[in-house]
Amino acid sequence: MINKIKGTQDILPSEINKWQDLEEVMRNVSKLFNFKEIRTPIFEASELFHRSVGETTDIVKKETYDFEDRGKRMNTLRPEGTASVVRSVIENKLYTEENLPLKLYYYGPMFRYERPQKGRQRQFHQFGAEIIGTDSPLADAEIINFAATFLKALKINDIKIQINSLGDQESKQKYMEALREYLKPNIKHLCNDCNRRYEENPLRVLDCKVDMDNPVLINAPKPLDYLSDEAKMHFDHVIMALEELDLDYTINKNLVRGLDYYTHTVFEITSDLETLGSQSTLVGGGRYNNLYKSLEGPDLPAVGFAFGIERLLLALEAINKEESKDFIHCYFLSIGDIYQTEALKIINDLRHGGIIIDYDFFNKNLKQQFKQADRLNPKYYLIYGEEEAKKRTINVKSTETKEQVEVDIDNLYQYLVNGLTNRSCSGGCGSCDGC
Ligand code: AMP
């Protein structure tokens, strides 16, 4: 037997409702904030991620799925969504003045070769959003508010918004120099990876999962202390907007996030729900003002976030949110030979009218058909035999009230619609009490 690849997951029919419920909330909240969906390919030229996520990040260094295609080009399964959105916006020239700011969201599978554990997989799903073409601090606040509103709509209330600023390129550069100086005498106390990171990009030392509680890192200089006046003003305005929006936040001076493209605001929303274990970050994001330029696009400042869907589902498990239960409108039970009667046509006509209906393929007896019907949770049993066929009627039995009514086939659709929408008949079904 061939098994699924380590770190991947089948999403089975028994679990699909919780995914689809979440996707519905995602689309509704995106509409509320006026974001449009963009769908990009799941693989791209490897260079795109090397140049955006960053050569020195763990993601590019150790985690991408790279493969050479038959034309000897290097491709990579996308490890995140922003780089592809940037590529697509530039390539499709979506940035005309009247389009800006662009408010886009994406949803789909991402791939990282990480050590699989609860809430951490090799194929996982992200929902991300980006506001492109404005450096207004209001856009940073809008993105954070969008993320928080999405969580609220999912009824995940127990959250912490942590925010920090890395400043503009100039502040970031100054900070990196200070960090390099500070780490120089201490780096030997940190892990091997940190020693490598120190050489390549000292900021990445702060992402270390091994040494994150090491006093060397805890006491390291903080980006906030190196902000230029302009960067500080930007951050102050973001904070003012968050206050205005009544969003509870804490400034986490150690937050840097593991992707190279961030400038100014970075943020994470975490949750202490116990089902998440050590993977408490539900969403991460920030501003990236130089990415478009660095990928040969126009000068488009942008800000965005990405949610991990599997982690959201773990969080939802903890708060016991009820997922919607499967149901169908009708189960059609036929007595006798289905080919001899109008049964298939009746079923098909009802489907064309929007009635969810299923029936037996196995020629089961009536008792077995009831059993199968009950597995599918119908609102009505439709019971149809030769007698009914002769009279052109059908017996409709409500699974809730257990009431059974014989209805003319010609009135069946209207009868079901009235019952399913809980409206009393407006006249014409010919079968209800009022007719
Ligand atoms: P990042 O793209 O690294 O900023 O991550 C954004 C969000 O994606 C994280 O907060 C997680 O919720 C989720 N995430 C990242 N990596 C994984 C993974 N390997 N498995 C599951 N979720 C992940």
Residues whose N, C-alpha, C, O or C-beta is under 5 A from the ligand:
A	BS01	AMP	E80 R112 E114 G119 R120 Q121 F124 T281 L282 V283 G284 A306 F307 G308 E310 R311
